[in-house]
Structure formats: C-alpha cells, structure tokens
Amino acid sequence: MLTSLLINWNVSKEAFTIPIIDWPVRWYGICWALAFLGAHYFLSKIFKAENRTDKQLDSLTIYMIIGTVLGARIGHCFFYDFDYYMKFPLDILKIHEGGLASHGGAIGILIAMIAYCMKQKESWLWLFDRMVVVVPLSAALIRIGNLMNHEIVGKPSDLPWAFRFMKNDEDLENLQVYNTPIPGRHPAQLYEAVFCILLFVLFLWLWKNKRQQFGKGFMFGFFCMLLFIERFFDEFVKENQSEFENNLSLNMGQLLSIPFIIVGLIFVIRSYKIGRHEIPNLATNSESNKNS
C-alpha cells in the first residue's frame, strides 16, 4: 500500500469563530453561502442578457434558497433515515447537525422553479435551461464543503491521490475501538466537484454561443443526463451513507440517479423534435433579413 503518498486531510471543519457571541462558522456553511452568491451573480448576467428584471431575479433567488434547503433536508430524512425521523419528527429541523441530500435538493429546486414560473407566468422550460448554467457551480462548492466537513467519503484506496480523512467520525471510531489504521480513501467529493466545474464551463459556453440552436428543454435534459450519469458511477467509489444500503445491489444514490437520467433523455429527445423545426425557421428568417 502506498501509504507514504496518502494525503492526510486534517483540515478543521470550522473556518473561524465569531467573537463575543463565540459562534463557530464552518467551511460547509461558507460553501453553501458562496453557492447561492455565485448562482445569483451568474443568473444576473443571464437575466440581464435576456431582458428579465432584477426584481424577478431577487424573487427567484428566494424561491431557490427555500426550495434547495428544504428539499435537501427532507430528502435526506426521507431517503436515508426514514425510520428515525418518523420516530423523532422534530429532529428534521436540526439542520445544524448535518444531513442534506443532493437528490432531494434537486427535487426541491425543480419544485421551487415551477412555483416561481406559475407566480411570474414565466416559461418553465426557459428557466430550466438557464438554471442548469449555474447549478453545477453551486454543486461544486457544496461538494467542496463536504470535503472540508470530512463527510461523504470514498471507499478505501491506495491510489496516490487517496485522502486520509483524519476527522471522519467512522474512521476515528474504528481507530479508537479496534485500533485499526485510518485508511486512505477515494476523494469522491473532489471527483464530483471537478466534474461539476467542467459542467459549469460547458453549459456557460453553450448558453453564450449555442442556445438559439437548441429546442426548449435541451440544456436541462442534457445537464440531467451528464450530471446523474456521473453521480451514478461516482457512487461506486463512495461509502454508503446508511446501513440499509449495504444490502442493495445499487445504493440509494444510484437508484435516485436513474429517474433523473431517464427524464433528461426524454427532454433531449423532445427538444430535438422541436428544435429541428425551429432551427430552419431561424435560418430562413436570417436569410430574409439579409435580402430585405
């Protein structure tokens, strides 16, 4: 085993403590805040370029924050620890103790966007195609937060870039009880963070240069396919988050990824059927303008 090459990840979960009130601020919370700020910044560019107002963006931001946090929290409680939270439902409110599921967050985002579109009478396909530009940046920041939090760790590995998560609760417990060495693990959070940054660059470029060439819903569908295919395979190098997953052929993260992949494929096929009729019209209009 290449123990000499393992990266000992011993970063404190707390970034700093607020003086006087002695309130610890975690890197995880900072990453969530940066995720929302980053999404707001790039959405403001998109909204301005496509003649939407700052007021509309501010309203959408509120919807998104509520939908993301509620969806991620309820998703964790429902998908990963349903029996416990049915016995202690008030513990669902204890977000500060951890437990947010990205698949639940994705569902929460979708519900929030639909609610916003109904309120604003906005095209939900237009909004979905724009939101996927900023979502991967937010997802990358949240996965970096998971890394700083020593959570959602990968399976044991002796690869040169493997991490020892020195503050991971399960590894520390095994060390204290069984005196077994803390293993090197796949930095699964980083795998997903890097992939999401690449997705952000790709979809920002698609929006800037190619959005007029696609049927409505293409970017949303393409995003769902790419992200959740990666999530499906990333789960193979992650430790299961709950014990019941050990008895499943596919873990919960993989089972929840499959519907998103299917939905994404449906939207891509649908947009192609729409787009192949719309694109010639755009070309025809362009030629007409040149001749007029």
Contacts in CASP RR format, 6 or more apart in sequence:
PFRMAT RR
TARGET T0000
AUTHOR 0000-0000-0000
METHOD contacts of the structure
MODEL  1
MLTSLLINWNVSKEAFTIPIIDWPVRWYGICWALAFLGAHYFLSKIFKAE
NRTDKQLDSLTIYMIIGTVLGARIGHCFFYDFDYYMKFPLDILKIHEGGL
ASHGGAIGILIAMIAYCMKQKESWLWLFDRMVVVVPLSAALIRIGNLMNH
EIVGKPSDLPWAFRFMKNDEDLENLQVYNTPIPGRHPAQLYEAVFCILLF
VLFLWLWKNKRQQFGKGFMFGFFCMLLFIERFFDEFVKENQSEFENNLSL
NMGQLLSIPFIIVGLIFVIRSYKIGRHEIPNLATNSESNKNS
1 158 0 8 1.000
2 158 0 8 1.000
2 159 0 8 1.000
2 160 0 8 1.000
2 162 0 8 1.000
3 158 0 8 1.000
5 160 0 8 1.000
5 162 0 8 1.000
6 162 0 8 1.000
6 163 0 8 1.000
6 164 0 8 1.000
6 184 0 8 1.000
7 161 0 8 1.000
7 162 0 8 1.000
7 163 0 8 1.000
7 164 0 8 1.000
7 187 0 8 1.000
8 163 0 8 1.000
8 164 0 8 1.000
8 166 0 8 1.000
9 147 0 8 1.000
9 150 0 8 1.000
9 163 0 8 1.000
9 164 0 8 1.000
9 165 0 8 1.000
9 166 0 8 1.000
9 167 0 8 1.000
9 187 0 8 1.000
10 166 0 8 1.000
10 167 0 8 1.000
11 27 0 8 1.000
11 148 0 8 1.000
11 167 0 8 1.000
12 167 0 8 1.000
13 26 0 8 1.000
13 27 0 8 1.000
13 28 0 8 1.000
13 148 0 8 1.000
13 149 0 8 1.000
13 150 0 8 1.000
13 167 0 8 1.000
14 24 0 8 1.000
14 25 0 8 1.000
14 26 0 8 1.000
14 27 0 8 1.000
15 25 0 8 1.000
15 26 0 8 1.000
15 27 0 8 1.000
15 30 0 8 1.000
16 24 0 8 1.000
16 25 0 8 1.000
17 23 0 8 1.000
17 24 0 8 1.000
17 25 0 8 1.000
18 24 0 8 1.000
18 25 0 8 1.000
26 148 0 8 1.000
26 149 0 8 1.000
27 145 0 8 1.000
27 148 0 8 1.000
27 149 0 8 1.000
28 145 0 8 1.000
28 146 0 8 1.000
28 148 0 8 1.000
28 149 0 8 1.000
29 145 0 8 1.000
30 145 0 8 1.000
31 141 0 8 1.000
31 142 0 8 1.000
31 144 0 8 1.000
31 145 0 8 1.000
31 148 0 8 1.000
32 141 0 8 1.000
32 142 0 8 1.000
32 145 0 8 1.000
34 141 0 8 1.000
35 137 0 8 1.000
35 138 0 8 1.000
35 139 0 8 1.000
35 141 0 8 1.000
35 142 0 8 1.000
36 61 0 8 1.000
36 64 0 8 1.000
36 65 0 8 1.000
36 138 0 8 1.000
38 134 0 8 1.000
38 137 0 8 1.000
38 138 0 8 1.000
38 141 0 8 1.000
39 61 0 8 1.000
39 64 0 8 1.000
39 134 0 8 1.000
39 135 0 8 1.000
39 137 0 8 1.000
39 138 0 8 1.000
40 57 0 8 1.000
40 61 0 8 1.000
42 133 0 8 1.000
42 134 0 8 1.000
42 137 0 8 1.000
42 204 0 8 1.000
43 57 0 8 1.000
43 60 0 8 1.000
43 61 0 8 1.000
43 130 0 8 1.000
43 131 0 8 1.000
43 133 0 8 1.000
43 134 0 8 1.000
44 54 0 8 1.000
44 57 0 8 1.000
46 52 0 8 1.000
46 130 0 8 1.000
46 133 0 8 1.000
46 134 0 8 1.000
46 207 0 8 1.000
47 53 0 8 1.000
47 54 0 8 1.000
47 56 0 8 1.000
47 57 0 8 1.000
50 130 0 8 1.000
56 120 0 8 1.000
56 122 0 8 1.000
59 116 0 8 1.000
59 119 0 8 1.000
59 120 0 8 1.000
60 113 0 8 1.000
60 116 0 8 1.000
60 127 0 8 1.000
63 112 0 8 1.000
63 113 0 8 1.000
63 115 0 8 1.000
63 116 0 8 1.000
64 109 0 8 1.000
64 112 0 8 1.000
64 113 0 8 1.000
66 112 0 8 1.000
67 105 0 8 1.000
67 108 0 8 1.000
67 109 0 8 1.000
67 111 0 8 1.000
67 112 0 8 1.000
68 105 0 8 1.000
68 108 0 8 1.000
68 109 0 8 1.000
68 112 0 8 1.000
69 95 0 8 1.000
69 100 0 8 1.000
70 108 0 8 1.000
71 101 0 8 1.000
71 104 0 8 1.000
71 105 0 8 1.000
71 107 0 8 1.000
71 108 0 8 1.000
71 111 0 8 1.000
72 99 0 8 1.000
72 100 0 8 1.000
72 101 0 8 1.000
72 102 0 8 1.000
72 104 0 8 1.000
72 105 0 8 1.000
72 108 0 8 1.000
73 92 0 8 1.000
73 95 0 8 1.000
73 99 0 8 1.000
73 100 0 8 1.000
73 101 0 8 1.000
74 92 0 8 1.000
74 104 0 8 1.000
75 101 0 8 1.000
75 103 0 8 1.000
75 104 0 8 1.000
75 105 0 8 1.000
75 107 0 8 1.000
76 99 0 8 1.000
76 100 0 8 1.000
76 101 0 8 1.000
76 104 0 8 1.000
77 85 0 8 1.000
77 92 0 8 1.000
77 99 0 8 1.000
78 85 0 8 1.000
79 101 0 8 1.000
79 103 0 8 1.000
79 104 0 8 1.000
79 252 0 8 1.000
79 253 0 8 1.000
79 256 0 8 1.000
80 99 0 8 1.000
80 101 0 8 1.000
80 241 0 8 1.000
80 242 0 8 1.000
80 252 0 8 1.000
81 242 0 8 1.000
84 91 0 8 1.000
85 91 0 8 1.000
85 92 0 8 1.000
91 97 0 8 1.000
102 139 0 8 1.000
102 142 0 8 1.000
102 231 0 8 1.000
103 253 0 8 1.000
103 256 0 8 1.000
103 257 0 8 1.000
103 260 0 8 1.000
104 256 0 8 1.000
106 260 0 8 1.000
109 131 0 8 1.000
109 135 0 8 1.000
113 124 0 8 1.000
113 127 0 8 1.000
113 128 0 8 1.000
113 131 0 8 1.000
114 124 0 8 1.000
116 122 0 8 1.000
116 127 0 8 1.000
117 123 0 8 1.000
117 124 0 8 1.000
117 127 0 8 1.000
123 216 0 8 1.000
125 216 0 8 1.000
125 217 0 8 1.000
125 220 0 8 1.000
126 216 0 8 1.000
128 217 0 8 1.000
128 219 0 8 1.000
128 220 0 8 1.000
129 207 0 8 1.000
129 211 0 8 1.000
129 214 0 8 1.000
129 216 0 8 1.000
129 217 0 8 1.000
129 218 0 8 1.000
129 219 0 8 1.000
129 220 0 8 1.000
130 207 0 8 1.000
131 220 0 8 1.000
132 203 0 8 1.000
132 219 0 8 1.000
132 220 0 8 1.000
132 221 0 8 1.000
132 223 0 8 1.000
133 200 0 8 1.000
133 203 0 8 1.000
133 204 0 8 1.000
133 207 0 8 1.000
133 219 0 8 1.000
134 200 0 8 1.000
135 223 0 8 1.000
136 196 0 8 1.000
136 197 0 8 1.000
136 199 0 8 1.000
136 200 0 8 1.000
136 203 0 8 1.000
136 223 0 8 1.000
136 227 0 8 1.000
137 196 0 8 1.000
137 197 0 8 1.000
137 200 0 8 1.000
139 192 0 8 1.000
139 193 0 8 1.000
139 196 0 8 1.000
139 227 0 8 1.000
140 192 0 8 1.000
140 193 0 8 1.000
140 194 0 8 1.000
140 196 0 8 1.000
140 197 0 8 1.000
140 200 0 8 1.000
141 193 0 8 1.000
143 152 0 8 1.000
143 189 0 8 1.000
143 190 0 8 1.000
143 192 0 8 1.000
143 193 0 8 1.000
143 196 0 8 1.000
144 189 0 8 1.000
144 190 0 8 1.000
144 193 0 8 1.000
145 189 0 8 1.000
146 152 0 8 1.000
146 189 0 8 1.000
147 187 0 8 1.000
147 189 0 8 1.000
147 190 0 8 1.000
147 193 0 8 1.000
150 165 0 8 1.000
150 166 0 8 1.000
150 167 0 8 1.000
150 168 0 8 1.000
150 169 0 8 1.000
151 168 0 8 1.000
152 188 0 8 1.000
152 189 0 8 1.000
152 238 0 8 1.000
152 241 0 8 1.000
153 163 0 8 1.000
153 165 0 8 1.000
153 168 0 8 1.000
153 171 0 8 1.000
153 185 0 8 1.000
153 186 0 8 1.000
153 188 0 8 1.000
153 189 0 8 1.000
153 238 0 8 1.000
153 239 0 8 1.000
154 185 0 8 1.000
154 186 0 8 1.000
154 187 0 8 1.000
154 188 0 8 1.000
154 237 0 8 1.000
154 238 0 8 1.000
154 239 0 8 1.000
155 185 0 8 1.000
155 186 0 8 1.000
155 237 0 8 1.000
155 238 0 8 1.000
155 239 0 8 1.000
156 183 0 8 1.000
156 184 0 8 1.000
156 185 0 8 1.000
157 183 0 8 1.000
157 184 0 8 1.000
157 185 0 8 1.000
157 186 0 8 1.000
157 237 0 8 1.000
158 184 0 8 1.000
159 186 0 8 1.000
161 187 0 8 1.000
162 184 0 8 1.000
162 185 0 8 1.000
162 186 0 8 1.000
162 187 0 8 1.000
163 184 0 8 1.000
163 185 0 8 1.000
163 186 0 8 1.000
163 187 0 8 1.000
164 171 0 8 1.000
164 182 0 8 1.000
164 183 0 8 1.000
164 184 0 8 1.000
164 185 0 8 1.000
165 171 0 8 1.000
165 182 0 8 1.000
165 185 0 8 1.000
166 172 0 8 1.000
166 182 0 8 1.000
168 182 0 8 1.000
170 239 0 8 1.000
171 182 0 8 1.000
171 183 0 8 1.000
172 182 0 8 1.000
174 180 0 8 1.000
174 182 0 8 1.000
175 181 0 8 1.000
175 182 0 8 1.000
185 239 0 8 1.000
186 237 0 8 1.000
186 238 0 8 1.000
188 234 0 8 1.000
188 237 0 8 1.000
188 238 0 8 1.000
191 234 0 8 1.000
191 237 0 8 1.000
192 230 0 8 1.000
192 231 0 8 1.000
192 234 0 8 1.000
195 230 0 8 1.000
195 234 0 8 1.000
196 227 0 8 1.000
199 223 0 8 1.000
199 226 0 8 1.000
199 227 0 8 1.000
203 219 0 8 1.000
203 223 0 8 1.000
206 214 0 8 1.000
206 219 0 8 1.000
207 219 0 8 1.000
211 219 0 8 1.000
212 282 0 8 1.000
213 279 0 8 1.000
213 282 0 8 1.000
214 271 0 8 1.000
214 275 0 8 1.000
215 271 0 8 1.000
215 272 0 8 1.000
215 274 0 8 1.000
215 275 0 8 1.000
215 278 0 8 1.000
216 271 0 8 1.000
216 274 0 8 1.000
217 267 0 8 1.000
217 270 0 8 1.000
217 271 0 8 1.000
218 267 0 8 1.000
218 268 0 8 1.000
218 271 0 8 1.000
218 272 0 8 1.000
218 275 0 8 1.000
220 264 0 8 1.000
220 267 0 8 1.000
221 263 0 8 1.000
221 264 0 8 1.000
221 265 0 8 1.000
221 266 0 8 1.000
221 267 0 8 1.000
221 268 0 8 1.000
221 271 0 8 1.000
222 264 0 8 1.000
222 267 0 8 1.000
222 268 0 8 1.000
223 264 0 8 1.000
224 260 0 8 1.000
224 261 0 8 1.000
224 263 0 8 1.000
224 264 0 8 1.000
224 267 0 8 1.000
225 261 0 8 1.000
225 264 0 8 1.000
225 265 0 8 1.000
225 268 0 8 1.000
227 260 0 8 1.000
228 257 0 8 1.000
228 258 0 8 1.000
228 260 0 8 1.000
228 261 0 8 1.000
229 257 0 8 1.000
229 261 0 8 1.000
231 253 0 8 1.000
231 254 0 8 1.000
231 257 0 8 1.000
232 253 0 8 1.000
232 254 0 8 1.000
232 257 0 8 1.000
232 258 0 8 1.000
232 261 0 8 1.000
235 250 0 8 1.000
235 251 0 8 1.000
235 253 0 8 1.000
235 254 0 8 1.000
235 257 0 8 1.000
238 251 0 8 1.000
240 246 0 8 1.000
240 251 0 8 1.000
240 252 0 8 1.000
241 251 0 8 1.000
241 252 0 8 1.000
242 252 0 8 1.000
245 251 0 8 1.000
245 252 0 8 1.000
248 255 0 8 1.000
END
